[in-house]
Amino acid sequence: MHDISIISIIFTVALVLVCLFLIVAPFFKWDTFVQLSSKDQDIAATKEALLTTLNEIEFEYKMDKISHADYKNLKRQYEIEVAKIMKEEDQFVDTTVDKDLMAEVEKEIEAQMKNYAKKKGEGK
């Protein structure tokens, strides 16, 4: 038998493992483990695609290319998807709101509404 060195055995095993990895890797979804793009960008792109589709459905309906029933069903389906996306977007938005600022804004809105109602009442 030939004299086989330990180094050649290690290189052979490493080569076999690399080959196995390259053969088996396409069968797994690696994007779930490694995210190349941020979640926000994916959500925004999906939302834009859904809104574009909604516009196309509206256009096709107005051009009488699809029936009213199909239009209503498709529109409802895509609106539900857009609503889900918007809820996901809301989860990523920072929900910490300055309560004092919010109270001040609400007071200003109430004052404007009272002022408007007062002016409307004087106009009668």
LINTA-V267000 format. One record per helix or strand. SS is the DSSP state (h for helix, s for strand). FROM is the first residue (numbers start at 1). TO is the last residue. If there is no record, write none. Layout:
BEGIN
ss;from;to
SS;FROM;TO
SS;FROM;TO
END
This chain:
BEGIN
ss;from;to
h;6;27
h;30;32
h;39;62
h;68;92
h;99;122
END
